[in-house]
Amino acid sequence: MKFSPLLGMEINDHAFSYKFFQTLHLISKTWSQRKAARKMRISAPVLNRRILEAEAKLGFKLVISTGAGSELTPEGLEILERHRRFLTKMETGKKPVICGGHISSGLLSTLAHEYGLDAVIYGSDDESSFYLAQKELLNILALDDPLIAFQRDLDFTPIAFDHLVLISSPGSEITQVEELINSQFIGVSSSSQRLAWKTLQDREIPFEIVKEFKSPYDAYKLVENGENIHTFLNASFFSGSDILKEETTHIISLVRYGDFDPEIEAFIDFILGPGQRIVEKQGFKSI
């Protein structure tokens, strides 16, 4: 079980709960009071009343309407930033926990290092990682394949594109998809390989998955040391044929878990901003 303090602050002798700061944060991210209210699971009138009451206490505007929606005033942004610093000081020594597929967790490990985020990062398959997320043990769930997010209607954030390459045993050179008829493959469970299998099925190309691993590295080793056997693995980590590049392009994504955490939000902002250059250097395609 995970317990995290939800901290408020006093501003000009007026006490404000964490919900007030969460409201400002979501408006700053969504540029919409309606979207912010939806994420907080309250009605838009309730959220608007919360803002108006705070503005009446403080004596200045916090949110203004623009042609693009709603945005924070300079005073609203300053309040949000001070609260973020306050939470960061309160949580000194607490490391965020990130877990995900072998590919996505590897990418996040590099991004965390470049950003300077001191996090605990685990690599596993998507299903196992999602199990830990359900137990409230994670701050970020990283997904190699968006299927879990779609199936469970999770609010996921795309961070990169990747595709699969065909890897064959030494001496097995494949130049056309039709040459894979009756071929044997090594599978990787809970991975985006499903896109390759579906493509082969749609083209009525018979094939057989003779063994399945949870780790793509185990699959790679077996193919490299085998004869007349193949697998499809992520182009960002492995070299191979782009024979099904278009059909297997997919999203690498993450899902936030737990309560509002300014450190996590700042890290995600980095990933979606300057971190995209690192994404490309790691062999992925930027969002």
Solvent accessible surface area in square Angstrom, and as a share of the most:
residue,aa,sasa,rsa
1,M,190,0.85
2,K,63,0.27
3,F,165,0.69
4,S,35,0.23
5,P,76,0.48
6,L,72,0.36
7,L,40,0.20
8,G,29,0.28
9,M,50,0.22
10,E,122,0.55
11,I,27,0.13
12,N,102,0.52
13,D,136,0.70
14,H,67,0.30
15,A,75,0.58
16,F,18,0.08
17,S,63,0.41
18,Y,68,0.26
19,K,93,0.39
20,F,8,0.03
21,F,0,0.00
22,Q,48,0.21
23,T,1,0.00
24,L,0,0.00
25,H,13,0.06
26,L,24,0.12
27,I,0,0.00
28,S,28,0.18
29,K,89,0.38
30,T,27,0.16
31,W,118,0.41
32,S,24,0.16
33,Q,37,0.16
34,R,160,0.59
35,K,103,0.44
36,A,0,0.00
37,A,2,0.02
38,R,151,0.55
39,K,102,0.43
40,M,28,0.12
41,R,224,0.82
42,I,50,0.25
43,S,57,0.37
44,A,24,0.19
45,P,89,0.56
46,V,52,0.30
47,L,0,0.00
48,N,54,0.28
49,R,124,0.45
50,R,53,0.19
51,I,5,0.03
52,L,94,0.47
53,E,96,0.43
54,A,3,0.02
55,E,16,0.07
56,A,85,0.66
57,K,105,0.45
58,L,15,0.08
59,G,67,0.64
60,F,65,0.27
61,K,107,0.45
62,L,0,0.00
63,V,7,0.04
64,I,70,0.36
65,S,94,0.60
66,T,52,0.30
67,G,93,0.89
68,A,82,0.63
69,G,28,0.27
70,S,9,0.06
71,E,48,0.21
72,L,11,0.06
73,T,9,0.05
74,P,106,0.66
75,E,75,0.34
76,G,0,0.00
77,L,94,0.47
78,E,91,0.41
79,I,15,0.08
80,L,22,0.11
81,E,58,0.26
82,R,139,0.51
83,H,3,0.01
84,R,80,0.29
85,R,131,0.48
86,F,66,0.28
87,L,10,0.05
88,T,60,0.35
89,K,155,0.66
90,M,111,0.49
91,E,38,0.17
92,T,118,0.68
93,G,77,0.74
94,K,86,0.36
95,K,99,0.42
96,P,6,0.04
97,V,37,0.21
98,I,0,0.00
99,C,1,0.01
100,G,0,0.00
101,G,1,0.01
102,H,41,0.18
103,I,3,0.01
104,S,0,0.00
105,S,6,0.04
106,G,25,0.24
107,L,2,0.01
108,L,0,0.00
109,S,50,0.32
110,T,37,0.22
111,L,0,0.00
112,A,3,0.02
113,H,149,0.66
114,E,100,0.45
115,Y,81,0.31
116,G,63,0.60
117,L,13,0.06
118,D,89,0.46
119,A,22,0.17
120,V,51,0.29
121,I,49,0.25
122,Y,117,0.44
123,G,46,0.44
124,S,28,0.18
125,D,10,0.05
126,D,2,0.01
127,E,78,0.35
128,S,38,0.24
129,S,0,0.00
130,F,14,0.06
131,Y,121,0.46
132,L,56,0.28
133,A,1,0.01
134,Q,113,0.50
135,K,104,0.44
136,E,104,0.47
137,L,89,0.44
138,L,3,0.02
139,N,12,0.06
140,I,0,0.00
141,L,0,0.00
142,A,0,0.00
143,L,0,0.00
144,D,14,0.07
145,D,6,0.03
146,P,8,0.05
147,L,64,0.32
148,I,8,0.04
149,A,1,0.01
150,F,124,0.52
151,Q,115,0.51
152,R,94,0.34
153,D,134,0.70
154,L,38,0.19
155,D,95,0.49
156,F,45,0.19
157,T,20,0.11
158,P,45,0.28
159,I,0,0.00
160,A,0,0.00
161,F,61,0.26
162,D,6,0.03
163,H,28,0.12
164,L,2,0.01
165,V,5,0.03
166,L,7,0.03
167,I,7,0.04
168,S,24,0.15
169,S,2,0.01
170,P,95,0.60
171,G,88,0.85
172,S,21,0.14
173,E,144,0.65
174,I,27,0.14
175,T,92,0.54
176,Q,109,0.48
177,V,9,0.05
178,E,99,0.44
179,E,79,0.35
180,L,0,0.00
181,I,88,0.44
182,N,112,0.58
183,S,14,0.09
184,Q,79,0.35
185,F,0,0.00
186,I,1,0.01
187,G,0,0.00
188,V,11,0.06
189,S,30,0.20
190,S,42,0.27
191,S,23,0.15
192,S,2,0.01
193,Q,4,0.02
194,R,84,0.31
195,L,33,0.17
196,A,0,0.00
197,W,31,0.11
198,K,119,0.51
199,T,15,0.09
200,L,0,0.00
201,Q,113,0.50
202,D,92,0.48
203,R,107,0.39
204,E,153,0.68
205,I,9,0.04
206,P,68,0.43
207,F,46,0.19
208,E,95,0.43
209,I,68,0.35
210,V,63,0.36
211,K,102,0.43
212,E,100,0.45
213,F,49,0.20
214,K,130,0.55
215,S,17,0.11
216,P,9,0.06
217,Y,82,0.31
218,D,62,0.32
219,A,0,0.00
220,Y,72,0.27
221,K,123,0.52
222,L,68,0.34
223,V,0,0.00
224,E,66,0.30
225,N,128,0.66
226,G,23,0.22
227,E,152,0.68
228,N,113,0.58
229,I,18,0.09
230,H,9,0.04
231,T,0,0.00
232,F,0,0.00
233,L,4,0.02
234,N,11,0.06
235,A,27,0.21
236,S,18,0.11
237,F,78,0.33
238,F,21,0.09
239,S,104,0.67
240,G,42,0.40
241,S,40,0.26
242,D,77,0.40
243,I,35,0.18
244,L,0,0.00
245,K,88,0.37
246,E,141,0.63
247,E,67,0.30
248,T,0,0.00
249,T,63,0.37
250,H,11,0.05
251,I,38,0.19
252,I,0,0.00
253,S,0,0.00
254,L,0,0.00
255,V,8,0.05
256,R,93,0.34
257,Y,51,0.19
258,G,59,0.56
259,D,77,0.40
260,F,44,0.18
261,D,21,0.11
262,P,6,0.04
263,E,60,0.27
264,I,6,0.03
265,E,20,0.09
266,A,29,0.23
267,F,0,0.00
268,I,1,0.00
269,D,60,0.31
270,F,33,0.14
271,I,0,0.00
272,L,77,0.38
273,G,35,0.34
274,P,67,0.42
275,G,0,0.00
276,Q,22,0.10
277,R,158,0.58
278,I,27,0.14
279,V,0,0.00
280,E,96,0.43
281,K,168,0.71
282,Q,70,0.31
283,G,46,0.44
284,F,12,0.05
285,K,140,0.59
286,S,28,0.18
287,I,96,0.48
